[in-house]
Amino acid sequence: MKKYIFLLSFILFSKSLWASFIYLPMSHDNQKNHLKAYGIVYYALQNGLKAKWLLNYDGGAFLIENNEAVVNECKIRGVSYQEISDAKSQLILEEISSPSKNQEAVTLEKAPKIAVYSPKDKMPWDDAVTMVLTYAEIPFDVVYDEEVLNDKLLLYEWLHLHHEDFTGQYGRFYGAFRTAPWYIQQKKDAEALATKLGYSKVSEAKRDVTLKIRDYVVGGGFMFAMCSATDSFDIALAADGVDICEAMFDGDPSEPNYQSKLNFNKTFAFSDFELIRNPTTYEFSSIDMTRKRRIRQESDYFVLKEFSAKWDQVPTMLCQNHTQVVKAFMGQTTSFDRRNVKSTVMVLGENTTNSEARYIHGTKGKGMFTFYGGHDPEDYRHRVGDPKTELDLHPTSPGYRLILNNVLFPAAKKKKQKT
């Protein structure tokens, strides 16, 4: 009997030493594959497991309820992990909770359902977000104009905008590529889709798509956009009801004095910008810094800002990384002129010497949006026809981590933000 009691006591005592949690480190030295680590967290949430995001701790580490399937996935996907006891996890959480630490443990509740707004014929490597979601093994659905206009966005918590032109000017590629077969075909496809949807102009179809996406965000959705989808989205909002397209884009001239008719109260992030009137210029407006910047590639970086993890959890989540200094990269829209960024918008990453914002975030109604300048974080000057980026060569990319922060943060149980 004494032997039985001793054995039972030993088992109960030892239970606290058993591995109760899976710990995913996210610092520079301790994680072999930062990008796939996000996929592991998403997988755990999909399967109903509990998880915590440890903000500003070990590079933004994750703590997941222990599960053999998750351990196996870590091994298969090449993600660094540790199995730790409940006692060890409590020590970590106690350390994080100290008022002297700019750290916080945020509970992750449910894997957000993800949609990518993209033409159905685009390949995954045409878009950095589609590419990294595929690499991280995070599932998503592709939606486009028809689904948006039919209110299919209501099925999703998170939406990414492929580097689209929401103004109906076909990416402003006319000057350089109007005779290229791919440009001619894309224009035909866009016109055919607009006609199918009941519009006489692509610009009118894109306007209504833009308004539907606006309503999705205002109603509580999370929206992320990169490259030309950022400024062209806001331009389309400001130009609602105003014809800013020249004849080569929509068959008739733009209306006189259209600049003075823009309504900046309708936009998400930008204000007081000047549109580029010459239709052969590969640029939309004064928002983008591409043509204004004079920075050499080897010295082109931006810095992530630091926020209070205990009070400002959303921007802190969006800036989690294993470095505060991130390599910059170009795009049709590379970065945003600070003079055109609304004062209500948070700048998360910036190049202060060039007065440019690279990474911004804001709220609209009940929802949130994040705009990230540039095309591909691991392809400095991506050009039409360039080969795809192989993310197996960049599994610890800080620039791609910012994208995945945005994918995961809608899963978080958030505290009320400091006012």
Secondary structure, DSSP 8 states (H G I E B T S, - for coil): -HHHHHHHHHHHHHHTTSEEEEEE--STTT-S-HHHHHHHHHHHHHTT--EEEEETSTTTEEEEE--HHHHHHHHHHT---EEEEHHHHHHHHHHHH-TTSS-EEEEE-----EEEE--TT--GGGSHHHHHHHHHT---EEE-HHHHHTTGGGG-SEEEE-S--TTSSGGG-HHHHTTSHHHHHHHHHHHHHHHHTT-S-HHHHHHHHHHHHHHHHHTT-EEEEETHHHHHHHHHHHTTT-----HHHHSS---TTGGGG--GGG-SSB-S--B---TTSS--BTTB-TTT----GGG-EEEE----TTT-HHHHHHT--S-SEEE----SS--EEGGGB-TTSEEEEEEGGGTEEEEEEEEETTEEEEEE-SS-TT-TT--TT-----GGG-TT-HHHHHHHHHHHGGGB-------
